[in-house]
Amino acid sequence: MPTEPFGPLQFQLVLLRRMADHQPGLVDEALRALGANHTDLREANRRWQARLHSRTFPRGEARYRTALGPPEDVREQRAGDLALRAARWPVPLWPDLRFEVVTLPGGGGAGGGAVVSEWLVRAPGAAAPRLAAVEDLAPWSCTVDDAARAFPPAAPLPPDAPSRARLALTDPLTGERLVAHFTWGLLQYVAPH
């Protein structure tokens, strides 16, 4: 695989790098589908991290445009009185999902403010998975929003690492408290609370 440029394929490898911590089998399948290997994955992650730590690399939404090009969709999102900007890009590995970057206003341009969230979300118009029971929460089956809607009242928990999210859920059949663990917004596993 060529080392230049850093594009959508390499960005997907960056997402997979963090997911390999919890779902190595699914990551191996995804690497085969992308025509890549673990060396490519590590190199893409190394290059992305070097970019993030460079003083000259763009901030905010602009950093994602360098790898993914112009977003497919941009919309305003409100948080109280604050107007946020949400930009979404397709991710070929997960056609029903989009990589969403939400930024604060400012930064001297479109999406130039600080990043509030960066994760995978359900694509507009894509059907949400059927999540009627805890057993339906299989790895990579849903996003944070999908799980929160399916198991109210779900409650966000502090993340245990960058790029990760956790959601407290209650099994509707047994009343057992559970924690769903997500990487880049995609479910990795569910464990007892």
C-alpha positions, 0 to 999 in steps of 0.5 A: 500500500502506498504511504502517500497520500493519507486518505479515507483508506488510511483513516479507516485503518486509524479507526480500526487500530483502536477497535483491535484492542477489543475485537481483533477478529472483526478487525482482521476481517475488516483489514482483509476487506480493505486489502490491508494488513496489521503493518498498514494499520500501525503505519496509518495510526503512526502517521495520524498521531504524528499529524495530530501532534504537529503544531502546523496540522489543522485543528477542528474539522479541518484536520478531517478534511485533510484525510476525508475531503469535503464532508457529505453533510454539514448541519447546525446542532444546538446545545442550549444556546450554543450553535455547534457544527456537525460534519459527516463523512461516509466510511466505506467499511460501514456503509450505514454509518458516517464519521461525524465531527462536532465542533464549537464555533470559532477557529476562523472558518468552517468547522475551525473550532474545537472538536466536541465529539468525533465518532461513528453515527447512523447515516441519515435514512439508514435503518437502525438495527433491531435491538429488542434485548441485550442479546442483540447488542453484538460487537459492531452492531450499533452506535451509541445513539442506537443503543441509547434509544433502544434501552432507555433510560441509558446514561452516558458514563465517563470515557475510559480512554480517548476515542471510547465511550461508555453507556450504562444500560438496564436489561429490560428483562432482568433489570441487570445493570450493564455497561456498553463499551464503544470505540469511535462510537461503535459498540465493542462489547457489553459487560456487567456494571 
